[in-house]
Amino acid sequence: MDKIQDLLQQWSALQPLSDRDRVMLNRRFTIDFNYNSNHLEGNTLTYGQTEILLLFGKIVGEAEVKDVQEMTASNVGLKMMIEEAMLKDIPLTQNFIRTLHQTLLREDYTVYRNLPGGQQTSYVIHSGQYKTRPNSVITRYGDRFEYASPEETPAFMADLVDWYNEAEQSGKLTPIELAAMFHYRYIRIHPFEDGNGRIARLMVNYILTRHGYPMIVVRSRKKNAYIEALHKTDLTVGSTPSDGARASKRDIQQFLTYFRKLFVEELTYNIRFLTERGENVWWFDGERVNFKSDSTSKILNLMYAIPEITIQKLADEVGISVAATNKQIKQLTQKGYIQRTEKDGTWRLVITPSI
């Protein structure tokens, strides 16, 4: 049996989820998606800061105002996308994509650049509007790769939306094929001056949600595989923007293979998150964390049960020295698994215990 279909059957067998499982899974996805999609684009908030911001509206430690605003807007965009995807009788429109972009960017802003001669230039990034200046990317080989021109963009986007609505109605493509093709064609158009990657990843989940498939996360730690899949597909499709904007399923086999693998990884994680139980089962950013020492799980379980527990009490309960306890706490903190609150010194677990 096809791996994807097998996993979808396992996923279906778990439905309906209990209220607690649904809340925990949604909470993890919200943090994982927003953190990774923005981290891919250079946002500097940590995983723990993202969690506190999105769940409690607060920021812990130092953070750039722009990064905080960007992450908050990203979560609003995610909610907007899910609500729109649930309206399955309403076709996709360009207006929705532009509104989603306006939500992410919030407002127009000016970018300043220093030219080689020392002069400074500037240009405006437009929120919710298609680009007014050419955009391109420098590949890892050092050559410049051009996206669709500002003049071509409106027609290409109209074609993309029309193609999607017709392809969805025909049912000839699976939701995964639809999502992968939309992502690739959209990225080759690159219709906005900023935020295209974030929009593409939201639209992938829009398509999956419309068809009852679980949503996925492109993990920032696996960025190279993501970029490489797009790059290899570009080599097959060619550099002409019109070819990329209308690439066929056959043209994008490299990216489709990557996308199927990504879907399998993410759905497998969701199933494991819901089914693997036990005191030593911990999750962080889409992965099960395996600790070499049993004492580490004991420390985390104690922190989870007694947030105000002291280091001395931890050492006594676990049966190791204070020095060994401090060493493990330092390692857990450095990995971003735990934080200690500044006000009362209680422990907060960023890592998630078995549900």
Secondary structure, DSSP 4 states (H G I P E B T S, - for coil): --HHHHHHHHHHHTPSPPHHHHHHHHHHHHHHHHHHHHHTTT----HHHHHHHHHHS---S---HHHHHHHHHHHHHHHHHHHHHT-TTSPP-HHHHHHHHHHHH-S-EEEEEE-TTS-EEEEEEPTTS--SS--EEE-TTS-EEE---TTTHHHHHHHHHHHHHHHHHHT-S-HHHHHHHHHHHHHHH--SSS-HHHHHHHHHHHHHHHTTPPP----GGGHHHHHHHHHHHHHHH-S-HHHHHT--TTTTHHHHHHHHHHHHHHHHHHHHHHH--STT-EEETTEEE--S-HHHHHHHHHHHH-TT--HHHHHHHHTS-HHHHHHHHHHHHHTTSEEE-TTT--EEE-SEEP-
